[in-house]
Amino acid sequence: MSEDVSQEWARSHADGADHEARTRLNSGPGAGLPPLAPGGPGGFASTPAEKKAAAGAIETELEPDTKKAVDHADGATSTARKGFDGWDTAAGLTKVADTWDQQVKTLMGRLAGEKTALRGASGLFVGNDTGLRDRFLSQSKLNHL
């Protein structure tokens, strides 16, 4: 059996001396794509219009719908607490409601923060890009040729 393995190895590497190990830097994902340029294919996951739409969806859908769900849950929990008045279950429901209210407060704050961040992100990217372009143009020695 060892003779079979050595023969197979010899056959597979018969022309091995002619091969070199090489590293190909242009063989990864995205190889051959043009460099990023204004208006060209970018690596951002969304456009300024999509960010604006997402912020609008948070404001017109998620925040109001979350508020409605909270109001409904608070009403149902309050009714249940009254029904269990004098029982340990009422105290448990109070504790659950307090925890729920804190979590809702955190969620609403997070939604507001995400909405603000989405609305500000586009302006920051444009401002940063414009600032970098202006710095490159002002520092280039080729500008006055």
C-alpha positions, 0 to 999 in steps of 0.5 A: 500500500505504501508503494501505491501512495508513493506512486500516486504522489510521484504522478501528481507532482511529476511536473511540480518543479515547474509550478511556483507558489504565488499570491494574487492580490487581485483575486479577492471579493470585488476584484476588478471593480473600479475604485469608489468614486462620487456617484459610483458604486459604493460600499454604503448600505443605504442612500441619503433618501433611504436614511430619510425614509427610515427616519420617517418610518420611525417617526410615523409608524414605529413610535406611534405604533409602539405608543399604542401598544404600550397604552393597550398593555398598560390598560390591560395590566391595570385591569388585571391588577384590579381583578387580583387586588389583595392577591400576590398576583397583583403585586407581581403584575405591578412589578412586571408593569414597572419593568415593562414601563422602564423597557418601553422608555428605553426603547422609545429613547433608542428609536428617537436616537436612531431617528436623529442619527439617520437624519444627521448621517447623510449631512455628516457624510456629505460634509466630510466628503466635501471637506476632504475634497477641499483639503486635497485640492488646496494642498495639491501641487498640481492645481496651478499647472 
